[in-house]
Amino acid sequence: MQKRLHTIWLVTCLLSNWIILVAHAAELKIEKTLTQTDGLISNNVLAIFEDSHGTMWFGTTDGLTRYDGENFQTFTTEDGLGQNTIGLIFEDRRGMLWFGGGVLSSVLKREKAMDMSWMETPLSELDITPHDEPPAGTRKPIRLKGVSRYDGEKFRIFTTADGLAGDTVKDIVEDKTGTLWFAMGFGVSQYDDKSFNNIIVNGPMGMWILPEAWNEVKAITEDTAGNFWFGSTAGITYYNLKTSDFRHFGVDSDFTHFQEMGEAGTAYITDLQFDAKENLWMSQDGTDEESSGIRRFDGKKLTTFR
């Protein structure tokens, strides 16, 4: 069952609202479609994650679903989850599961596979920002201030006061050395369990080429050489960790080539991932159908999947 689930992520990105299981074969074959009828808490799936125990987690607009290959288990705020909109799931090398992507973030502490307890960020550490003022008669949204870490006993909140480049985390990646990388709206932060190093911030000679309002880093991925690729609203940036050099890439007008750009390209990137063959997969959210979809770069050309 676990081998089949490895194929789930790409197919789900393409179909958006359903979970599709496909068997390993020369051609993709739909084996089963999972919906609310089967046990999902919602058909609006925002995030998918396989943890170190081989269990699948599905973040949705209405809560979290756990799937072990046979049984479903759902979690909402009534079970202790901080919020029901889950768009980010991450597990660090110590086995801590992080959930975020909405108005609050939660961490699941698990001593054993089935021994779970929910923790929630204290309200005193949350920031309610003026630009989030809701329409009259609706509840005011609460956004997480920075990022929370749970060490098994207590939370520690990291914010810009601690050196974080911003307070809105979009993606988290742990590199080969155990260093954490945070993608956010105002830069990329590197954390070595002692201090932050903001390797990219707004300013001259930085990563971005668009006005500040559009310089939002959405995704981070690491290649086999230990270098990093950042997807943003300005395209894709390659970062050489040893030399600290940057190269910016965009997509040409025919959406067939991935090329170095001197100015903003058309690639509004929402996610990045390398496969086992070192193909770079990217999801692109454009202004129309032509500029949106899943693309694969094999080192020479782009292939678009819609």
C-alpha positions as CSV (number, residue, x, y, z in Angstrom):
1,M,0.0,0.0,0.0
2,Q,2.8,2.4,0.9
3,K,4.4,2.1,-2.6
4,R,1.1,3.0,-4.3
5,L,0.8,6.1,-2.1
6,H,4.1,7.5,-3.4
7,T,2.3,8.4,-6.7
8,I,-0.5,10.2,-5.0
9,W,0.9,13.7,-4.9
10,L,1.2,14.6,-8.6
11,V,-2.2,13.2,-9.5
12,T,-3.8,15.1,-6.7
13,C,-2.2,18.3,-7.8
14,L,-3.7,17.8,-11.2
15,L,-7.2,17.0,-10.0
16,S,-7.3,19.3,-7.0
17,N,-10.5,18.2,-5.3
18,W,-10.1,14.4,-5.0
19,I,-7.6,11.9,-3.8
20,I,-6.6,9.4,-6.5
21,L,-4.6,6.3,-5.9
22,V,-2.7,5.0,-8.9
23,A,-0.9,1.7,-9.3
24,H,2.8,1.5,-10.5
25,A,2.6,0.6,-14.1
26,A,3.9,1.6,-17.5
27,E,0.8,3.8,-17.9
28,L,-1.1,5.6,-15.1
29,K,-4.2,3.7,-14.1
30,I,-6.7,5.0,-11.6
31,E,-7.1,2.4,-8.9
32,K,-9.4,4.2,-6.5
33,T,-10.9,7.6,-5.8
34,L,-11.1,8.7,-2.2
35,T,-13.8,11.3,-1.2
36,Q,-15.9,12.2,1.8
37,T,-17.9,9.0,1.3
38,D,-14.8,7.0,2.0
39,G,-13.8,9.0,5.1
40,L,-12.1,12.2,4.0
41,I,-13.3,15.1,6.1
42,S,-13.6,17.3,2.9
43,N,-13.1,16.9,-0.8
44,N,-11.2,20.3,-0.9
45,V,-7.7,18.9,-0.4
46,L,-5.0,21.5,0.2
47,A,-2.0,19.4,1.4
48,I,-0.9,15.8,1.3
49,F,1.9,14.3,3.4
50,E,3.3,10.8,4.2
51,D,5.0,10.7,7.6
52,S,7.9,8.5,8.7
53,H,5.4,5.7,9.7
54,G,4.0,5.5,6.2
55,T,0.7,7.1,7.3
56,M,-0.9,9.6,4.9
57,W,-2.2,13.0,6.1
58,F,-4.6,15.1,4.1
59,G,-5.0,18.8,4.9
60,T,-8.3,20.3,3.8
61,T,-10.5,23.4,4.1
62,D,-12.5,21.7,6.9
63,G,-9.9,19.8,8.9
64,L,-7.3,17.1,8.8
65,T,-7.7,13.4,7.8
66,R,-5.3,10.6,8.7
67,Y,-5.2,7.5,6.5
68,D,-3.2,4.4,7.3
69,G,-4.1,2.5,4.1
70,E,-7.2,1.0,5.6
71,N,-8.8,3.3,8.2
72,F,-9.6,7.1,8.2
73,Q,-9.3,9.3,11.2
74,T,-10.3,13.0,11.1
75,F,-9.3,15.9,13.3
76,T,-10.9,19.4,13.7
77,T,-10.7,22.2,16.2
78,E,-13.0,20.1,18.4
79,D,-10.2,17.6,18.7
80,G,-7.7,20.2,19.6
81,L,-6.5,21.2,16.2
82,G,-5.6,24.9,16.1
83,Q,-7.6,25.6,13.0
84,N,-9.5,23.7,10.3
85,T,-7.8,25.1,7.2
86,I,-4.6,23.0,6.7
87,G,-2.4,23.9,3.8
88,L,1.0,23.0,5.1
89,I,2.2,19.7,6.7
90,F,5.8,19.1,7.8
91,E,7.7,16.5,9.9
92,D,11.1,17.3,11.2
93,R,13.8,14.6,11.8
94,R,12.7,14.3,15.4
95,G,9.2,13.2,14.4
96,M,7.3,16.3,15.2
97,L,4.5,17.0,12.8
98,W,3.7,20.7,12.0
99,F,0.4,21.8,10.6
100,G,-0.3,25.3,9.2
101,G,-1.7,27.2,6.3
102,G,-4.7,29.0,7.8
103,V,-5.4,31.2,10.7
104,L,-3.4,29.2,13.2
105,S,-0.8,26.5,13.3
106,S,-0.7,23.3,15.3
107,V,1.9,20.7,16.2
108,L,1.2,17.1,16.8
109,K,3.4,15.5,19.4
110,R,3.7,11.7,18.9
111,E,5.7,9.5,21.2
112,K,4.5,6.4,19.4
113,A,2.6,5.9,16.1
114,M,-0.8,6.0,17.9
115,D,0.1,8.1,20.9
116,M,-1.0,11.6,19.9
117,S,-1.6,14.8,21.8
118,W,-2.4,18.2,20.3
119,M,-0.8,21.5,21.3
120,E,-1.9,25.0,20.4
121,T,0.0,28.3,20.1
122,P,-0.9,30.5,23.1
123,L,-3.2,33.4,22.1
124,S,-0.8,35.9,23.6
125,E,1.7,35.0,20.9
126,L,-0.7,35.7,18.0
127,D,-0.8,38.8,15.9
128,I,-4.1,40.2,14.5
129,T,-3.0,42.5,11.7
130,P,-5.0,45.6,10.6
131,H,-5.2,44.6,6.9
132,D,-7.1,41.4,7.9
133,E,-10.1,43.4,9.1
134,P,-13.1,41.2,8.0
135,P,-16.5,42.4,6.8
136,A,-19.0,43.5,9.4
137,G,-20.7,40.6,11.2
138,T,-17.9,38.1,10.6
139,R,-15.3,36.8,13.0
140,K,-11.9,38.6,12.9
141,P,-9.2,36.2,11.6
142,I,-6.2,35.4,13.7
143,R,-2.8,34.9,12.0
144,L,0.2,33.1,13.4
145,K,2.9,35.4,14.4
146,G,6.1,33.8,13.1
147,V,6.6,30.0,13.5
148,S,6.2,27.7,16.5
149,R,8.4,24.8,17.6
150,Y,7.4,22.2,20.1
151,D,10.2,20.3,21.9
152,G,8.0,17.7,23.6
153,E,7.3,19.9,26.6
154,K,6.7,23.5,25.5
155,F,6.4,25.8,22.6
156,R,8.9,28.4,21.5
157,I,7.7,31.1,19.2
158,F,10.1,32.6,16.6
159,T,9.4,36.0,15.1
160,T,11.2,38.8,13.3
161,A,12.4,39.8,16.8
162,D,14.4,36.6,16.9
163,G,15.8,37.1,13.4
164,L,13.2,35.5,11.2
165,A,12.9,37.3,7.8
166,G,9.1,37.6,8.1
167,D,6.0,36.5,10.0
168,T,4.2,34.5,7.3
169,V,5.7,31.1,6.6
170,K,4.8,29.5,3.3
171,D,7.0,26.5,3.2
172,I,9.5,24.6,5.4
173,V,12.3,22.4,4.2
174,E,15.0,20.5,6.2
175,D,18.3,20.1,4.3
176,K,20.8,17.3,4.5
177,T,22.5,18.8,7.5
178,G,19.4,19.2,9.6
179,T,19.1,23.0,8.9
180,L,15.6,24.3,8.5
181,W,14.7,26.7,5.6
182,F,11.6,28.9,5.8
183,A,10.0,30.4,2.8
184,M,8.0,33.6,3.5
185,G,6.7,36.8,2.0
186,F,9.8,38.9,2.8
187,G,12.6,36.4,2.3
188,V,14.1,33.0,3.1
189,S,15.4,32.2,6.6
190,Q,17.9,29.5,7.5
191,Y,17.8,28.1,11.0
192,D,20.5,25.8,12.5
193,D,18.9,25.3,15.9
194,K,20.8,28.2,17.3
195,S,20.2,31.3,15.2
196,F,18.6,32.6,12.0
197,N,20.5,33.6,8.9
198,N,18.4,35.5,6.4
199,I,20.2,34.7,3.2
200,I,17.7,36.5,1.0
201,V,15.9,39.7,1.9
202,N,14.4,42.5,-0.2
203,G,17.1,44.9,-1.5
204,P,19.6,45.4,-4.3
205,M,21.3,42.3,-5.7
206,G,18.8,40.1,-3.9
207,M,16.8,37.3,-5.3
208,W,13.8,39.3,-6.5
209,I,13.2,41.4,-9.6
210,L,9.6,42.5,-9.1
211,P,8.3,45.3,-6.9
212,E,8.3,44.4,-3.2
213,A,4.6,43.6,-3.1
214,W,5.1,40.7,-5.5
215,N,8.2,39.2,-3.9
216,E,6.6,36.3,-2.1
217,V,8.5,33.1,-1.8
218,K,6.1,30.2,-2.1
219,A,8.3,27.0,-2.2
220,I,11.8,25.7,-1.5
221,T,13.5,22.5,-2.8
222,E,17.1,21.2,-2.6
223,D,18.9,19.4,-5.5
224,T,21.3,16.5,-5.2
225,A,24.3,18.9,-5.2
226,G,23.0,20.7,-2.1
227,N,21.9,23.8,-3.9
228,F,18.5,25.4,-3.5
229,W,15.7,26.4,-5.8
230,F,13.1,29.0,-4.7
231,G,9.7,29.4,-6.3
232,S,8.1,32.9,-6.1
233,T,5.8,35.3,-7.7
234,A,8.8,36.4,-9.8
235,G,9.7,33.0,-11.2
236,I,12.3,30.6,-10.0
237,T,15.7,31.4,-8.4
238,Y,18.7,29.1,-8.2
239,Y,20.9,29.6,-5.1
240,N,24.4,28.2,-5.0
241,L,25.0,27.5,-1.4
242,K,28.8,27.5,-1.6
243,T,29.2,30.7,-3.7
244,S,26.1,32.5,-2.6
245,D,25.3,33.3,-6.3
246,F,21.8,33.7,-7.6
247,R,20.4,32.9,-11.0
248,H,16.8,33.9,-11.9
249,F,14.7,31.8,-14.3
250,G,11.4,32.4,-16.1
251,V,9.3,30.8,-18.8
252,D,9.3,32.0,-22.4
253,S,6.1,33.2,-24.1
254,D,5.5,29.8,-25.7
255,F,5.8,28.0,-22.3
256,T,8.3,25.5,-23.9
257,H,11.6,26.7,-22.4
258,F,13.0,27.3,-19.0
259,Q,15.6,30.1,-19.4
260,E,17.6,32.6,-17.5
261,M,15.8,35.9,-17.3
262,G,17.1,39.4,-16.9
263,E,13.7,40.6,-15.8
264,A,10.4,39.1,-14.5
265,G,9.2,36.2,-16.5
266,T,5.8,34.7,-16.7
267,A,6.4,31.9,-14.1
268,Y,4.2,32.5,-11.0
269,I,5.4,29.4,-9.1
270,T,3.4,27.9,-6.2
271,D,5.4,24.7,-5.6
272,L,8.7,23.0,-6.7
273,Q,10.0,19.4,-6.4
274,F,12.7,17.3,-7.9
275,D,12.0,13.7,-8.8
276,A,14.4,10.7,-8.6
277,K,15.6,11.5,-12.1
278,E,16.4,15.1,-11.2
279,N,13.5,16.5,-13.2
280,L,12.3,19.7,-11.7
281,W,8.5,19.7,-11.3
282,M,6.7,23.0,-10.8
283,S,3.1,24.1,-10.3
284,Q,2.3,27.5,-11.9
285,D,-0.6,29.7,-11.1
286,G,-1.1,32.2,-14.0
287,T,-3.7,34.7,-15.0
288,D,-5.3,32.3,-17.5
289,E,-5.4,28.6,-18.4
290,E,-2.5,29.0,-20.8
291,S,-0.1,30.2,-18.1
292,S,-1.3,27.8,-15.4
293,G,-0.7,24.1,-14.8
294,I,2.0,21.5,-13.8
295,R,5.3,21.7,-15.7
296,R,8.4,19.4,-15.8
297,F,11.8,20.7,-16.7
298,D,14.3,17.9,-17.7
299,G,17.3,20.2,-18.1
300,K,16.5,21.1,-21.7
301,K,12.8,21.7,-22.2
302,L,9.5,22.1,-20.4
303,T,6.6,19.7,-20.6
304,T,3.2,21.1,-19.6
305,F,0.5,18.9,-18.0
306,R,-3.1,20.2,-17.7
